[in-house]
Amino acid sequence: MEKKLSILVSNDDGIFSDGLGTLVKELQTIANVTIVAPDSQQSAIGHAITMHRPLRVQEVSKEGKFFGYAVDGTPADCVKLAIRHLMKYKPDLVISGINHGSNTAVSVIYSGTVSAATEGTILGIPSFAMSLTTFEPNADFSYAAKFARNLALNVIEHGLPNGTLLNVNVPPVPESEIRGVVVTRQGKSIWNDEFEARRDPGNKQYFWLKGELVELDDEEDIDQRAILNNKVSVTPIQFDLTNYEMIKTLQSWNITK
């Protein structure tokens, strides 16, 4: 009898998010799924890990059955703890998501969703991150979950290079309106950040981060552009941040003394 796949699922929206729940239901048709996710919202926390306080883990049930483990830490904490302690064996695959919101361009750097998948890659496990590019309530994650299932089977079949993960963004449209899948590059679009000054009930000032994404790309093979064209964006990314083209230039500088 062929061994069933083992998939670890995490996210940054929290263990009770609709995106995670929809993803898990779809993946359970092909694999044994272990869920280790934050116990609360951890969006835009990046690749932070918890070092100076204990991590607490709570078993979570749904409809009277064990569902997964909720961790009072970051997405990277969840994946690290799952693989190093909670799971008896390394999973065949790590999937993070489905995130409620876009993770294209510079958002990849801030994303807890991408960081959970990155942690899986660091630990030597093929990994990818899934995002549905909308913040609208009551979003439909069904097509993104189906795409994740099919991509999981492809990743298991073909593998991924060491140090490489996939960052997937799905347009928030019905499946009938999806115009294809594009293998993309990470875009250069940035956030035009703005801090709005406000006052709390005690008249003390605080700041609320606002902003909008400023598009700086128009090539068809850019992640954000693919989404605007109602195409699924699949971007191979890596955690090696070295600028190799700069090495020889930097070696020519007088910085040895």
C-alpha positions in Angstrom: 0.0 0.0 0.0 1.4 3.4 -1.0 2.3 5.7 1.9 0.0 8.8 2.1 1.6 12.2 1.8 2.3 14.2 5.0 1.7 17.9 4.7 2.2 20.6 7.4 0.0 23.6 7.1 0.5 26.9 8.8 -0.4 30.6 8.1 -0.2 34.1 9.5 -4.0 34.8 9.7 -4.4 32.4 12.6 -5.6 28.9 13.1 -9.3 29.8 12.9 -9.0 31.6 9.5 -11.3 30.7 6.6 -8.4 30.4 4.2 -6.6 27.8 6.3 -9.8 25.8 6.9 -10.6 25.7 3.2 -7.1 24.7 2.3 -7.0 21.9 4.9 -10.3 20.4 3.6 -8.9 20.2 0.1 -5.5 18.8 1.1 -7.1 16.1 3.2 -8.2 14.5 -0.1 -4.6 13.7 -0.9 -2.6 13.8 2.4 -2.4 13.5 6.1 -2.5 17.1 7.2 -0.9 18.5 10.4 -2.0 22.0 11.3 0.3 24.2 13.4 -0.7 27.9 13.2 -0.7 31.1 15.3 -3.4 31.5 17.8 -4.0 35.0 16.6 -3.5 37.4 13.7 0.2 37.6 12.8 0.1 39.4 9.4 3.2 41.4 8.3 5.3 40.0 11.1 7.9 38.8 8.6 10.3 36.1 9.7 10.4 37.0 13.3 11.0 34.2 15.9 10.3 34.2 19.6 13.4 34.0 21.8 12.9 35.9 25.0 9.7 34.3 26.3 8.2 30.8 26.4 6.0 29.6 23.5 2.7 28.0 24.5 0.8 25.4 22.5 -2.8 24.6 22.8 -4.7 21.7 21.1 -7.7 23.0 19.1 -10.8 21.1 18.2 -13.5 21.7 15.6 -16.9 20.0 15.6 -15.7 17.8 18.5 -12.6 16.5 16.7 -8.9 17.4 17.1 -8.0 20.0 14.4 -4.5 21.2 15.1 -2.1 23.1 17.4 -2.4 26.8 18.1 0.8 28.5 19.0 1.1 31.9 20.7 4.0 32.8 18.4 4.9 33.8 14.9 4.4 31.8 11.7 8.1 30.9 11.6 7.8 29.8 15.2 4.9 27.5 14.2 6.8 25.7 11.4 10.0 25.5 13.4 8.2 24.1 16.5 6.1 21.7 14.4 9.1 20.1 12.6 11.5 20.1 15.5 9.1 18.9 18.2 5.4 18.4 17.5 5.7 16.1 14.5 7.2 12.6 14.8 8.5 12.7 11.3 9.4 15.5 8.8 6.5 16.2 6.5 6.8 15.8 2.7 5.6 19.3 2.2 5.0 22.6 4.0 2.2 24.9 2.7 1.4 28.3 4.2 -2.0 29.9 3.7 -4.3 30.6 2.3 -3.6 34.2 3.2 -6.4 36.7 3.1 -4.6 39.4 1.1 -1.9 39.8 -1.6 1.7 38.9 -1.1 3.3 40.4 -4.2 6.3 42.7 -4.8 7.8 44.2 -1.7 5.1 42.6 0.5 7.0 39.4 0.3 9.6 40.8 2.7 6.9 41.7 5.3 4.8 38.6 4.9 4.3 36.1 7.7 2.7 33.8 5.2 5.8 33.7 3.0 8.0 33.4 6.1 6.2 30.3 7.3 7.0 28.6 3.9 10.5 30.0 4.0 11.1 28.4 7.4 10.0 25.1 5.9 12.6 25.6 3.1 15.3 26.5 5.6 14.6 23.2 7.3 15.0 21.3 4.0 11.3 20.6 3.2 9.7 21.6 -0.2 7.4 24.5 0.6 5.1 27.1 -0.9 3.0 30.0 0.2 -0.6 30.6 -1.0 -2.4 34.0 -1.0 -5.8 35.2 -2.3 -5.3 38.8 -3.4 -8.3 40.4 -1.7 -9.1 41.8 1.8 -12.8 41.7 1.2 -14.8 39.8 3.9 -16.4 36.5 3.0 -13.8 35.8 0.3 -14.1 32.5 -1.7 -11.0 30.5 -1.1 -12.2 27.4 -3.0 -10.3 27.8 -6.3 -7.1 28.8 -4.5 -7.4 25.7 -2.3 -7.9 23.5 -5.4 -4.9 25.1 -7.1 -2.8 24.4 -4.0 -3.8 20.7 -4.0 -2.7 20.4 -7.6 0.5 22.3 -7.0 1.3 20.2 -4.0 1.2 17.1 -6.2 3.4 18.7 -8.8 6.0 19.8 -6.1 6.0 16.3 -4.7 6.6 14.8 -8.2 9.2 17.3 -9.4 10.8 18.6 -6.2 12.2 22.1 -5.7 15.9 23.2 -5.7 17.5 23.6 -2.3 16.8 27.0 -0.8 13.9 27.8 -3.2 10.2 28.1 -2.4 7.2 29.1 -4.4 5.1 32.2 -3.7 1.6 31.8 -5.2 -0.9 34.6 -5.6 -4.4 33.9 -6.8 -6.8 36.6 -8.2 -10.1 37.0 -6.3 -12.3 36.1 -9.2 -14.5 33.0 -9.9 -12.6 30.0 -11.4 -14.4 30.7 -14.8 -12.7 34.1 -15.0 -9.1 32.8 -14.3 -7.1 33.5 -17.5 -4.3 31.1 -16.8 -1.2 30.6 -14.7 2.0 32.6 -15.1 5.5 31.8 -13.8 6.5 35.3 -12.6 9.2 37.5 -11.2 8.8 39.4 -7.9 7.8 42.9 -8.8 9.4 46.2 -7.6 6.1 47.9 -6.6 6.3 49.5 -3.2 4.0 50.8 -0.5 3.4 54.5 -0.3 3.3 54.5 3.5 1.5 57.1 5.6 1.1 57.4 9.3 -2.1 58.9 10.5 -1.8 60.6 13.9 -4.8 60.0 16.2 -5.7 60.5 19.9 -6.8 57.8 22.3 -9.5 58.3 25.0 -6.8 59.6 27.3 -5.8 62.2 24.7 -2.4 60.5 24.1 -1.2 60.4 20.6 -0.8 57.2 18.6 -0.1 56.4 14.9 -2.0 54.2 12.5 -0.2 52.9 9.4 -2.0 53.5 6.1 -0.9 53.4 2.5 -1.4 52.0 -1.0 0.7 50.0 -3.4 2.5 52.1 -6.0 2.9 50.1 -9.2 6.3 50.3 -10.8 6.2 47.4 -13.2 4.3 46.8 -16.5 5.9 43.6 -17.7 3.6 40.7 -18.1 5.7 38.2 -16.1 5.6 40.3 -12.9 3.6 38.9 -10.0 1.4 42.0 -9.4 0.8 42.4 -13.2 -0.3 38.8 -13.5 -2.9 39.3 -10.8 -4.3 42.4 -12.5 -4.7 40.3 -15.6 -6.7 37.6 -13.6 -3.9 35.1 -13.9 -2.4 33.0 -11.1 1.1 34.1 -10.2 3.7 31.5 -9.2 7.1 33.0 -8.3 10.1 31.0 -7.3 11.9 32.8 -4.5 14.9 32.1 -2.2 16.1 33.2 1.2 19.7 33.8 -0.1 19.7 37.6 -0.2 23.2 37.9 -1.7 23.7 40.3 -4.6 26.2 38.2 -6.5 26.7 40.8 -9.2 27.9 43.2 -6.6 30.6 40.9 -5.1 33.4 41.8 -7.6 32.5 45.5 -7.5 32.6 45.5 -3.7 35.9 43.6 -3.7 37.4 46.4 -5.8 36.6 49.0 -3.1 39.3 50.1 -0.7 37.6 48.5 2.3 40.3 46.1 3.4 42.0 48.4 5.8 
